[in-house]
Amino acid sequence: MVQAAIYGCEGLTLSDAETRFFREADPWGFIIFARNIDTPEQVATLCAQLRNTVGRDAPILIDQEGGRVARFKPPHWRAHPPARRYGDLFQKDMEAGLEACRLGAFIIGCELRASGVDVDCVPLADVPQPGAHDIIGDRAYGETPDQVIALARAAANGLEDAGVLPVLKHIPGHGRAGVDSHEALPVVDVALESLREIDFKPFQALSDLPLAMTAHVVFSALDKAHPATTSPQIIRLIREEIGFDGLLMSDDLSMKALGGPMQTRVSESLEAGCDLVLHCNGQMDEMEAVAGVASGLSPAATLRSESALSRRKPAPGESLTAAVQRWDELLGASA
């Protein structure tokens, strides 16, 4: 039975222990980071190794946003700007901003697909607010819901056009967080009406995307005790009010925003309504703890997984060379 988990690994190739663990755990998918990346050929080999451990075309994820969140980097891959660059162009010329954003995501998608990666944790639909921590900052497409919606949609379309599935994050919103959730638990004390007007709006507009990732953020108007990842009330809101019916994964369970033993983090996330738990650091003891608690995919999650994976397209017919040329023109003109 496919386990409701996504795991990272430690290095550039799988160890014997990792191979045995993944074969036994049979996770839904995998995620790779800079520590796993050297050359395109090496990444392709690693992706094949990961899929071989489970004997199927398992999804392989990455965080390749551009700017400061980029795992593929020069000299082997292009440098991509942060999302805010597209937002700045959008404010000068709406159509140029949308076209550049879609093309940038398409180019990223083509680069990922060429090395075996087929899921990108983009688009980020958070709307940063004054006074928030800069963990979001220029990773956001803008500072208004409508601009974020337009550009996040363009990015998602570009990825899907390249055959890569997008992951909508961080649902239901990370834009007001006063601390970095990698280091501490953000608590947002804002009225529900304000959250609906700003934070939730992009996620509602993009609720048809196949995959989404939760925010490790407490919204006291909804649940004073639990962040979205482990809150049944907030997951219910994500499903019913925001309307997201795709495959929902937690953000990384090894982040310091979450407290308690790893086993508790897993059980609380799945019991709250996450379809999958994400564990990124590749530490074997923690992965074993996750695997000891993580269940198989629920019947509902299995259907959502099948629906999401059915959207993986074959290699694109669109010319990568022409896309890069046009993208360069658009960004050069905006400099």
Buried (B, 14 or more C-beta within 10 A) or exposed (E): EBBBBBBBBBEBBBEEEBBEBBEEBBBBBBBBBEBBBBEBEBBBBBBEBBBBBBEEEBBBBBBBBBBEBBBBEEEBBBEBBBBBBBBBBBEEBEEBBBBBBBBBBBBBBBBBBBBBBBBBBBBBBBBBBEEBBEBBBBBBBBBBBEBBBBBBBBBBBBBBBBBBBBBBBBBBBBBBBBBBBEEBBBBBEBEEEBBBEBBBBBBBBBBEBBBBBBBBBBBEBBBEEBBBBBBEBBBEBBBEBBBBBBBBBBBBBBBEBBEEEBBBBBBBBBEBBBBBBBBBBBBBEBBEBBBEBBBBBBEEBBBBBEEBBEBBBEEBEEEBEEBBEBBBBBBEEBE
